Structures are given as structure tokens and as C-alpha cells.
Amino acid sequence: MTPVSMLLFLAFTLLVFNAGNILPGGAEEEKREQKVWARVGSSAVLPCYLSPKKLKNIWKHLSDKTSVLWKRHGGSAHQEPHMVLEVEYTGLRKMALPMRPRVSVQDTALRNGNFSLRIDPVRSEDAGWYEAQVAYNNKEVQNCQVELGVVTVTLSPPGFVVENEPLLLSCNSSHRASLVETRWFHNGQLVPASGTLCSFHGALSILRPSMSDSGPWHCQLRYSDNEIISAMHNLQILGFDGPINPIVYAAAGSAADLPCTLSYLPSAFGINRVKAHWSRLAGGHLEAWGFSENRSSRSFPLHLSVVGSGDAGQYRCAVSVGSKTISRDVTLAVVTVTPSIQGPVSEGSRLLLICSVTHPRGHECFQWKHLNSSPTNNKLAVATSHNPEGHRSPTGPTLEIPRVSQKDMGTWECSVHGPEGRLGAVEYGLQIIGAQVSSSSSIFSGQVTFGLTLTLFLLLTVCVLALALQKRARSPAFPALEGIVAVNVLRKKEMEEKREEQIWQTEC
């Protein structure tokens, strides 16, 4: 190293050392220029910190000997600045009237060398240059310059959005270069232009918004100087939960509940009055059905206590939220079982049970189950249906029983299934004429038969003994014996007649 180089190196080192240890004193550091972007309605923090060396030397006196002055230059750094916020070393605070009370600095942060300015919420007119001057003992120790850029995302029409009503999302910023490209992202995915989505010069048009369009939308703006700015808007659409055209399956004779549930509580949009009106689409005309009003709920179901095939069809739920009304159609499909024989069925007959559903969508399938089978088998039995060719199939709308027997008596269930799972079910009670005699009746019949046999045996024994005694004695002492025998024979005949009558009744 040459002597000249050595002198220059020592001079530079001494300059840096002295600059780092000067407490108060002018421009020992270059002014720091930063840029912060914030969306209208959110908060922004304009950063300004003491360097670690300065903080080490004066941190004990920051609370009582340090003052902070934030000024704004307006749209450019060359305009005349004006005060935004001032914190004197005595603790006295001054704020500019247009930004009060949206600007602040934290006392705890000041004692740690953090003089950042917080603006909450940010407005579009807040864009521009801001400068912070930090002084210790009335001598400047820190100077920060920050440019605040503002991004604005607006929704048209203003207020809340309802399903199927067109909307326009606009995105622009305070950046002074010309806009080159705008891209939109929904749930992190780039949204291409389509028949219902159209993007042009910072705006996005959605012609028929649906519940699937809810969620975060990000706009990305690219300018001619290659500056890229993005902002997010959380789009909330007031609509209905569930599928677009729901279908409710109900068994004939049972109750049914038709759903009508909003996606959000109306109070979340500042709405306190909600009305729901149900009607039925019958013959192309709307028939008034029900009306309800609820301010604290988002569910307005329609309850039908008993439904039949005549109740099947389309119903409409119209909900008035504020000045807007949204509606959704609900289809009621009724499941029925039609037997080929009406009323009780004779044992040995051929029976067909036909399961049908109103308003079929074409992909329903049917399954039959015997819920309570014969008394000797209490387990759940799965029946098999038969197609016209006579082949067995576990599913099908028609259940064929070629010869009805006692084991077929009871409740049969027909359940309807679709791609989404079980849709509904209906039950049919099968009654059979000529029901099997119960086991208790059989036992009683057996006991009666055994008793009659024993009685006849005893009577015959008495008669034989009486005749033998009469013949042997041949004495007038036994004149009544013949009458006794005659009475016993008569009783025997009567008992035989009763036994024959019981046997006939049992066989029938």
C-alpha cells in the first residue's frame, strides 16, 4: 500500500468512527427512503428506527429528551410539507386535523428507538411522501423518508352482493407510471376470461356471481416501469347454502322439511330485518303457502306434516334482505309403494310391489329390505327383486314374490339411492290371509286331545267293570247299574261330538 493510499484509508476510518459516535449533530447518515403499499381500509406502518449504535448511546434518555416530528410532502417530495404528528420531549402530542385520530406512534416503541408512524385506516388521499425527524436534546439524530402508495379496490354496486346480480371489481393504485397489465386470482388460482368473467384495464366484471365466487380475490397490477402491485378483496356473496336446485325425498304419509338457509347471517351485513315467503309452483301459478320473519336466524325451512303424491312438485323460497330479494326453488319428490293386490294377500298368491318416485332424475336405484321376517327368524333379511326375465337382482323398482308365505309377512322397505348416497325410503306392511296358527294354540289343542283320550279310556274301564259285576251278582242289589252305564255312554257321545267340533275349527 502506497503512503497516499494509507493516508486516505486512515482518514476514512477516522471519519466513520467519529460519525458513529456523534450524538446530536446534523447529517451524519444519508436519508433513508423507503416505499410502503397499503390497501384502502387497511392499516399501514411507515417505518423509522434508530441505528443500533445510536440506540446504545441514548436509549436511557429517549423517554424524556427525544422528540419526533412526522411531516407529509403530499403527492411528491418537492411540495411544501405539513405536520402530520408531533410528539414533543414533554410528551405533548399534536395531530393534523384531517388525519386525527388515524395516526399514532407507540410510547413503548419510542423508548426502544422505534418511531414508526401507523395509519389506520388508510384512505386514498393519504398517498404521498412522509418524513420523520427525530431529535435528541433539540439536535437531529435520525431522518426517515417513506413513500406511501395506496391501492384501492372498489365494489360496484356498493354494499353486499347477492347471487346472480352483476358486480364489478375495480383495482387501481397511486403509482404514477402507466398501467400495462392486470391479472386476477381467485383462491390463489389465475382466473382466465370467460363468458361470465371479463377483465379490462384494472376491472373485473362477474355477470352472474354464485356462491362459488365467494372468497379472496387478488388483483395484480403491472406498470410500464415494471412495478408490480397487488391487493386483495374478500368477496362475500349472500345466497343459499347447499346445491342450486335441491331435491327432498319423502315417503308418502310421512313429514317433510324443505330447506331454505342463507349463506351468512344478515346481521353480518348490518341488516336487522329479514322476511321469508314460501310458494308452490302449481300449474304455472304461484300459490301463497307460508310466511315468516326472523331477525336472528338464517334458516327458514317449510315443514309439511303429511305428504302424498299430490304434494310433489316445486316450491319456491323468497327471502327479502333489506331492499333486495333472493329466491331458490326446492323440489319435493315423494316415494310410494304400489302393490298388485290391494288389501290383505292370500297365502300362495303372486304379489308384485312397485316402488316409484315422483320427479325422477334418471339415475335413481332401488333396494328392498324385509325389516321384520317370520317369527322364527328375527334377523334383518334382504329381499331380492326380479326383472322381467326372471333373473334375481339385489336392486330394482319392482319386488316379485311368486308365492306369498308366512315368512313374507311384515314390513318391507324400499330405499332410493343416487350418486350422493341414500336419498329416501318408504315402508309397506304386508298382511296375509290364513295366518299360521300360533304355537300356544297348537299346545292347547294337543292338551285337549290328550285329555279326551284319557277320559274315554277311564269311562270304558268303568263300564266293563260294571257289566262284569252285574253279570256275576245277578242280584236285585244292582238295579241302577244299567242306568249308570247308559249315562256314561251318553256323556261319551257328547264329548266325542265336542272333540270333532274343535278339530274342525282348528283345521279351518
Secondary structure, 3 states (H helix, E strand, C coil): CCHHHHHHHHHHHHHHHHHHHCCCCCCCCCCEEEEEEEECCCCEEECCECCHHHHHHHHHHHHHHEEEEEEEEECCCCCCCEEEEEECCCCCEEECHHHCCCEECCHHHHCCCECCEEECCCCHHHCEEEEEEEEECCEEEEEEEEEEEEEEEEEECCCCEECCCCEEEEEEECCCCCEEEEEEEECCEECCCCCCEEEECCEEEECCCCHHHCEEEEEEEEECCCCEEEEEEEECEECECCCCCCEEEEECCCCEEECCEECCCHHHHCCCCEEEEEEEEECCEEEEEEEEECCCCCECCEEECCCCHHHCEEEEEEEEECCEEEEEEEEEEEEEEEECCCCCEECCCCEEEEEEECCCCCCCEEEEEECCCCCCCCCCECCCEECCCCCEECECCEEEECCCCHHHCEEEEEEEEECCEEEEEEEEEECEECCCCCHHHHHHHHHHHHHHHHHHHHHHHHHHHHHHHHHHHCCCCCCCHHHHHHHHHHHHHHHHHHHHHHHHHHHC
